[in-house]
Amino acid sequence: MYMHEHSLALLDFFRIRNNIQGYTRSHEGASLIAESHPYTTPADVLKEQSCVRDVFLQFQKNKYLAPTQSPDISLLLPKLTKEGSVLEIEELLALGLWAKTYESFKTFFSEIQNSTVTALLEQAPVLTEIIRTVFHILNEDGSVRELSELKPFLGKIRKLEQDIQKITASMCSDNEIKAILQNDLPTQRDGRTVLAVKITYKSRVPGIVHEISDTGQTAFIEPEILVQKNNELVEAEAEYQRELLAILRKATSIISTFGYAILEARTILGQLDAWHAKAHYSLVSKGVFIEYAEHAIEIYHARHPLLGASAVPISIVLPENKRELIITGPNTGGKTVTLKTMGLFALMNQFGLALPVAEGSRLPVFETVLVDLGDEQSIDDSLSTFSAHIKTIAEITAHASQNSLILLDELGSGTDPEEGGALAMALLDYFRERKCTVFVTSHLSVLKNYAYNHKETINGSVEFDKVTLCPTYNLIIGFPGESHALTIAERYGMPSAIIETAKTYCSQNQSDVSKLLKELHEKYQELESKNYSLDKIRQELNE
């Protein structure tokens, strides 16, 4: 199915997807989310939503995974396929922690009664042997355990370290030696214990000079009396490392037999983690899993997820017998916000997410979402605003199909109003014939009339408070809106003489239309007030 990347970017889908990535616990889950797009068939969408919803319900029962982040094991896996390779301690630890994360995801999801989840878990390999192998050798902080095979070497090392410590303590307590030392604490150079001797007295301490300080004031000397003990310690540590290498080689050999299982497990972990991250995001955004509708669009009290606390809830309703909504009204009135909310929520729904909306909301599943928003002027391509819009819309017409959702901002603007209006109506005809669902914003009066003359098209307007000159973000279905250009200009200080002159230029026909729209809006507000009063009376009677 065609996925219009430019439309996804315009609707901020990628920002939502990046936010979801932040809730993943594994490299596999983060990668799967980064590569995923919204599903395009009802069956796939409902299956994804079912899995995410069931994780969401676990959260609501206060059942959570431990907040751990598994390491990325992708770079160490090639070692498992090379004969004679040995995993280093850091690599072994990473693989053990990753396997623990994988098994913890399996345990968490095993409590979920969902056929899709169950089928996936039935394919999931068991990696507990990897966990046992790794943490038989290592502690979770990466330190090596005191294994029986290593104890003889550790005992020898500790005995030699104690002997060296006694010798140096004895030397540093001697007043004559203490006087020629820069400090009375021994230090290490190349794994050997040395003393920091003042450079002028270096001949007073027989031994091997390992280093002179950068200042030239200190000589780091290994006293003769320590040479033999240091040699023995180096040999003992080498013996320990040889034995540890043999243990790591054996562990690598065991783990390498799980090579194919690890690859399978990475795919399964990615899917489980993706569901878990989507559910976590849905919980944090206070989302609701909405109902599927074959045609109707009903979004109630939608809060744009990227606007945070400043988001004003809006409702978007398109009756089942309508396919096109033409939204008119003033600039900054919320027309574009309505388009972006509609498009983003369709994508989020088809990505399997709960939406920040009220219960009872419903959406269909769209085959693709195609968008032209904002000022697309391109200096690089020498395109004007109008040309840039037309280029995008031409691409949209090439990919529009049945069940496409098409969102067009300021359709027909940027050119001669008569020709722009004609082109806009032709496009609406084209999309309607292909059974697309279309949301359009415009200031063109001809499109308001178009909606009244086509039964599958309906007008809509964004409400505007004439007193405060602020948008209410309330979308009114069935009524076209006014641009309120003169009212806004007057409020912002345009000289009254200019306003009055402008009014004389408005045609009588336009004035009549504006008067009609005003009367319709007043009737709508009166009806809303009566409905509110009736609801209040019903509530009081029920109480």
Secondary structure, DSSP 8 states (H G I E B T S, - for coil): ----HHHHHHTTHHHHHHHHHTT--SHHHHHHHHH-----SHHHHHHHHHHHHHHHHHHHTT-----------TTTHHHHTSTT----HHHHHHHHHHHHHHHHHHHHHHT---HHHHHHHHT----HHHHHHHHHHB-TTS-B---TTTHHHHHHHHHHHHHHHHHHHHHHHSHHHHHTBS-SS-EEETTEEEEEEEGGGGGGS-EEEEEE-TTSSEEEEEEHHHHHHHHHHHHHHHHHHHHHHHHHHHHHHHHHTTHHHHHHHHHHHHHHHHHHHHHHHHHHTT-B--EE-SS-EEEEEE--TTSGGG---EEEEE-TT--EEEEE--TTSSHHHHHHHHHHHHHHHHTT--BSS-TT-EE---SEEEEE-S---BTTTTB-HHHHHHHHHHHHHHH--TTEEEEETTTT-SS-HHHHHHHHHHHHHHHHHTT-EEEEE---HHHHHHHHT-TTEEEEEEEEETTTTEEEEEEEET------HHHHHHHTT--HHHHHHHHHHS-HHHHHHHHHHHHHHHHHHHHHHHHHHHHHHHHHHH-
